[in-house]
Amino acid sequence: MYEYKFVETSLGGFFSTSTYRETIKSNASDGWKLVQVLPLEYTGYGKPKSYEIIFERPLQQGGKSGE
């Protein structure tokens, strides 16, 4: 059985920096495995603006999911 974590992040843009690499590295060091990246929002030109990164890890004995 697995527990899942959902983290919203950005690829950056003209006035902002990207945060996805830091998000992935930080969660990987805590034992989370990257499962999927989903676009959440789009610009008027159809380019994704924000993303949700989905991580999983084995559920610890007595642990709860839904973080």
Backbone hydrogen bonds in HBPLUS format (Angstrom, degrees):
<---DONOR---> <-ACCEPTOR-->    atom                        ^
c    i                          cat <-CA-CA->   ^        H-A-AA   ^      H-
h    n   atom  resd res      DA  || num        DHA   H-A  angle D-A-AA Bond
n    s   type  num  typ     dist DA aas  dist angle  dist       angle   num
A0059-LEU N   A0001-MET O   2.97 MM  58  5.73 173.4  1.98 135.9 135.7     1
A0003-GLU N   A0057-ARG O   2.92 MM  54  5.70 163.8  1.95 167.8 171.4     2
A0057-ARG N   A0003-GLU O   3.14 MM  54  5.70 144.5  2.28 151.8 159.1     3
A0005-LYS N   A0055-PHE O   2.96 MM  50  5.10 155.2  2.03 136.4 139.9     4
A0055-PHE N   A0005-LYS O   2.88 MM  50  5.10 165.7  1.90 153.6 158.3     5
A0007-VAL N   A0053-ILE O   2.92 MM  46  5.15 165.2  1.94 148.2 153.2     6
A0053-ILE N   A0007-VAL O   2.69 MM  46  5.15 169.3  1.70 154.1 153.4     7
A0009-THR N   A0051-TYR O   2.77 MM  42  5.31 159.2  1.81 150.9 156.4     8
A0051-TYR N   A0009-THR O   2.87 MM  42  5.31 169.4  1.88 153.2 154.9     9
A0019-THR N   A0010-SER O   3.13 MM   9  5.75 168.9  2.14 150.2 150.3    10
A0013-GLY N   A0016-SER O   2.98 MM   3  5.09 172.7  1.99 129.7 128.1    11
A0023-THR N   A0019-THR O   3.03 MM   4  6.19 158.9  2.08 154.0 160.7    12
A0024-ILE N   A0020-TYR O   2.96 MM   4  6.16 161.8  2.00 152.1 155.8    13
A0025-LYS N   A0021-ARG O   2.93 MM   4  6.10 173.6  1.94 155.9 157.9    14
A0026-SER N   A0022-GLU O   2.92 MM   4  5.89 163.6  1.95 147.7 152.9    15
A0027-ASN N   A0023-THR O   3.13 MM   4  6.21 165.3  2.15 146.3 150.3    16
A0028-ALA N   A0024-ILE O   2.89 MM   4  5.97 154.8  1.96 150.2 157.9    17
A0029-SER N   A0025-LYS O   3.05 MM   4  6.22 153.0  2.13 146.4 152.4    18
A0030-ASP N   A0027-ASN O   3.07 MM   3  5.08 139.9  2.23  96.4 108.3    19
A0032-TRP N   A0027-ASN O   2.99 MM   5  5.35 159.0  2.04 148.4 142.6    20
A0031-GLY N   A0028-ALA O   3.00 MM   3  5.13 160.9  2.04 110.6 112.9    21
A0033-LYS N   A0056-GLU O   2.74 MM  23  5.21 167.0  1.76 151.6 156.3    22
A0056-GLU N   A0033-LYS O   2.85 MM  23  5.21 147.5  1.95 139.0 149.4    23
A0035-VAL N   A0054-ILE O   2.76 MM  19  5.49 164.4  1.78 164.3 160.0    24
A0036-GLN N   A0054-ILE O   3.37 MM  18  5.19 156.8  2.43 130.7 135.1    25
A0054-ILE N   A0036-GLN O   2.81 MM  18  5.19 173.3  1.81 163.4 163.4    26
A0038-LEU N   A0052-GLU O   2.89 MM  14  5.20 167.8  1.90 149.8 153.0    27
A0052-GLU N   A0038-LEU O   2.77 MM  14  5.20 155.3  1.83 150.0 158.5    28
A0040-LEU N   A0050-SER O   2.81 MM  10  5.53 176.3  1.81 142.7 143.0    29
A0049-LYS N   A0041-GLU O   2.70 MM   8  5.35 164.3  1.72 137.2 140.8    30
A0043-THR N   A0047-LYS O   2.73 MM   4  5.30 155.7  1.79 145.8 152.9    31
A0046-GLY N   A0043-THR O   3.10 MM   3  5.32 166.5  2.11 113.0 114.6    32
A0063-GLY N   A0060-GLN O   2.89 MM   3  5.01 163.4  1.92 129.7 129.3    33
